[in-house]
Structure formats: structure tokens, C-alpha cells
Amino acid sequence: MSEIPYKTYLTENELPECWYNVRADMKTKPAPLLNPATRQPMTPTELGKVFCDELVAQELDNDTPQIPIPRPVREFYRMYRPSPLVRAYFLEKALGTPAHLYYKFEGNNTSGSHKLNSAIAQAYYAKKQGLKGVTTETGAGQWGTALSMACAFFGLDCRVFMVKCSYEQKPFRREVMRTYGANVTPSPSDTTAVGRKILADFPGTTGSLGCAISEAVEAACTNEGYRYVLGSVLSQVLLHQSVIGLETQLALRKLGVKADVIIGCAGGGSNLGGLISPFMGEKLRGEADYRIIAVEPASCPSFTRGRYAYDFCDTGNICPLAKMYTIGSRFIPSPSHAGGLRFHGMSSILSELYDEGLMEAVSVEQTAVFKAAEMFARTEGILPAPESSHAILGAVNEALACKESGREENIVFGLTGTGYFDLTAYQSFNDGTMVDQIPTDAEIEAALAKLP
Ligand SMILES: *Cc1c(COP(=O)(O)O)cnc(C)c1O
């Protein structure tokens, strides 16, 4: 071991005071959300029917670089933050790479992922506005778990629409949410008009994130005192997640280490956006350069095979339109895809940065992802979430390229969470029955043909 510690913890006092809004440093701002009926930019009044007021303001703020973290949110953060930045010495050794690998570990809370960073902020603003509760969707269950923890803390009602196949495959996740007081409904359900329509149009469907979003939005808009909250994709979520990047930046500074490559998994883009924001800020201001790589599943490849266009965020087409890299809101990944990251679109902020060539993206197959997860578990000790394992694989591939060329790069990646609730997926990997389902060009074309 060298002079760099295995784990770098910041002190509680070093927890950031403000979130960083990368949009303030972007020359071309992300395209605005559009009203699906009028195709005009969504006004604060229109957005205020769906989201709490303070979050609407954050969603529309393209200019303020520093946004103070409210004191109660910062106090909650202290229960599980600052999170450690870990030098992956054992993984480096196993790979025989001259590269230095660091990961920022966000799995150190009961929800098991970074999602709590935004859940607690969103619950706080809902409480501050005097609301009764919030509605949301959850796919694999991490977001629903994080939100139920946050709502329990502030005494808010929490209604979660959980994608039906996950509801059935992940009963334990559901019980964690119920333990924190959430009401969990499998989606599509007959409790909403849009759910009943989806059930009629696609009988026997196992659901998708897009369906669950439609139901949650309807439930928020038709119940007095409720608003909808979303755990990824939105610019406000990337803002809250910037706490990950800010802590990483400070820890690296204290170590005297300059990152060369920053890697994260990308579903809707929130952890990656949060991790890279401060570094992207330096890049946009011309202060430093970094290679930034998004790693996405080959079975749901929005960056690498999608189109940069306005699309619906949900299957029921009731949400605002967002300009983003998308493979179409009608796209439903194969049920054999176990690795998470199954949203059809991508954060508008990351989509714009990617379109400008400021970051790269790669897609990877799930058997390779689980192979990397297994290696990581055996070397670094942590059982990673399948989503996080996309970033691990991205980092491993980069470290092997360094070995090939003898480059001694500093590679930083986001380890977003733990995989204790993903053991069905690990089981199919261990049994050798896991398959790689990659959509054909025709399937993606068919979903893209339905773009608005
Ligand atoms: C939700 C989740 C992701 C993906 O979401 P992003 O918004 O793309 O960050 C990644 N890892 C874990 C553990 C998650 O729970």
C-alpha cells in the first residue's frame, strides 16, 4: 500500500453547504420541458400542479451556480454522509494495471443507493410547502425505498407505484418500503385511469417505469395536497446529486490527486450527473480537462443508439416532453434484462453535454457486467448493485487499456449502491442462465417511429 489511504473520509464540517448547478456554466442550456398539448415551454404554474414550488424553481434555474442545501437536509445527510472515497488497491492488483482506481461509495445507507440524496431534499420541500404527501414510481425499488425513508423522517404520506415485475420479484424491497410507512401499489394498476387504459391495451403486461410514472403523476394531480416526485432524469435531481461530485472533488484535492477519467453508470443520469457536475464545471470554465464516460446497458442503450429529440418521459404520454437522448417512450426492455438502468431516456443536461462532445458513452452487456460485479465483490469486498456494476466494468475496461499502453491514469468511478436485493439476478448469473438481450435496429426504429 502507498501513501494514499484505502478510504478517504471528509469530516462532517466538510459536507458541502451548497449544491452545484452545472447548468450555470453551460453555454448551451439544456432544452426546456414542453407542455405536451401546446408544445410550448412549461410555465412555473403548469409545473406547480405536478411538482412542489421550490423544486419547480430549481428545475427551471439555468443560472444560479450555488444553491444552498437547507439546514434540515444537511442534518439528515450527516446520518450517512460524507461518503467515503475508496482507493481500489485490491482490484488494481487483481487487474495488474498501472492505473489508480478510486470509487465513491454511495451504498452506505438503508436504501442502499445514492437516491436518498435527492429523496430527502424533495421530501423536505414538500413538507415545507405544507403538503400531505407525495406520489412516485419505482422500478427496481431503490428510489421508492429512499423516498419512503425520507417521507418517514418528515412525516409525509408516501404512495409508490412499483413496476409489477419488480413488485413480484422483489418482495423484500416492498417490505422495506412498507416498514418506513409507504403505500405500495403494483403498476399498472386499476387505481388510476391511465393504469386501466394500459391494462386494456396491453393485457398481461409486467409494467415499465414509463407506465408507473403515468400512474404516479395522475395520482398526484387528482389528490388534494399531493405532488409527484421523481428520482432521476430531472435537472433538480442532478442538482441534489451534485453532493456526490462535490465531496469527491474535495477528497481528491485533499489527496493531491487529479482525476484523468471519471466513469459512472447511466440510467436516467442522476448519479453520473451528480458525480461529474463539479468536474464538468471545471471543464466548461476551461480550468481542467477530464474524460467522462457514461456506461449504459446494451439492452436499453439511450445514449449509444438513441436519438436526441423531444420525447415523453412516460408511457401514458401525460408528462411534459423532454429533449433528450431516447430510444422511445414505447420501448420496454426485455424482461430478461436484470441489470436495472431501464429508463428509455436520459437527463436533458447530460444529453446536451454528450451532444456537444463533452462526454462519452459506451454500452455493455449484462453477463460482462455481472462478471465485473463478481470480481469486485471478491476483491473489494462489497456486493455491488447491478446498476453500479456497469460503472465497475467501465472502470475495469479503462484500467485494462491502461495496462495495455502502460498509462498510469487516475480513474474515478461511482459505486452507487449495494446488491442485496438483486440476488435473483445474481442467481441467474451464478447458474449460467443469464442471457444478453440486445434490441435489434428494427425494434429501436419502431420505438423511435412513435416519437412525438
Ligand atoms: C437508480 C440507480 C441507478 C441509476 O439511476 P441514475 O439516475 O442513472 O443514477 C444506479 N445505481 C443504483 C444503485 C440505483 O439505485
Ligand as a Chemical Component Dictionary entry (heavy atoms), coordinates in Angstrom:
data_LIG
# 
_chem_comp.id                   LIG 
_chem_comp.type                 NON-POLYMER 
_chem_comp.pdbx_formal_charge   0 
_chem_comp.three_letter_code    LIG 
# 
loop_
_chem_comp_atom.comp_id 
_chem_comp_atom.atom_id 
_chem_comp_atom.alt_atom_id 
_chem_comp_atom.type_symbol 
_chem_comp_atom.charge 
_chem_comp_atom.model_Cartn_x 
_chem_comp_atom.model_Cartn_y 
_chem_comp_atom.model_Cartn_z 
_chem_comp_atom.pdbx_ordinal 
LIG C1 C1 C 0 -31.348 4.151 -9.628  1  
LIG C2 C2 C 0 -29.975 3.656 -9.560  2  
LIG C3 C3 C 0 -29.055 3.911 -10.591 3  
LIG C4 C4 C 0 -29.400 4.616 -11.864 4  
LIG O1 O1 O 0 -30.027 5.851 -11.804 5  
LIG P1 P1 P 0 -29.333 7.162 -12.307 6  
LIG O2 O2 O 0 -30.388 8.192 -12.188 7  
LIG O3 O3 O 0 -28.888 6.948 -13.721 8  
LIG O4 O4 O 0 -28.200 7.410 -11.404 9  
LIG C5 C5 C 0 -27.767 3.475 -10.442 10 
LIG N1 N1 N 0 -27.381 2.774 -9.370  11 
LIG C6 C6 C 0 -28.234 2.498 -8.373  12 
LIG C7 C7 C 0 -27.737 1.689 -7.211  13 
LIG C8 C8 C 0 -29.551 2.923 -8.427  14 
LIG O5 O5 O 0 -30.382 2.652 -7.437  15 
# 
loop_
_chem_comp_bond.comp_id 
_chem_comp_bond.atom_id_1 
_chem_comp_bond.atom_id_2 
_chem_comp_bond.value_order 
_chem_comp_bond.pdbx_ordinal 
LIG C1 C2 SING 1  
LIG C2 C3 SING 2  
LIG C2 C8 DOUB 3  
LIG C3 C4 SING 4  
LIG C3 C5 DOUB 5  
LIG C4 O1 SING 6  
LIG O1 P1 SING 7  
LIG P1 O2 DOUB 8  
LIG P1 O3 SING 9  
LIG P1 O4 SING 10 
LIG C5 N1 SING 11 
LIG N1 C6 DOUB 12 
LIG C6 C7 SING 13 
LIG C6 C8 SING 14 
LIG C8 O5 SING 15 
# 
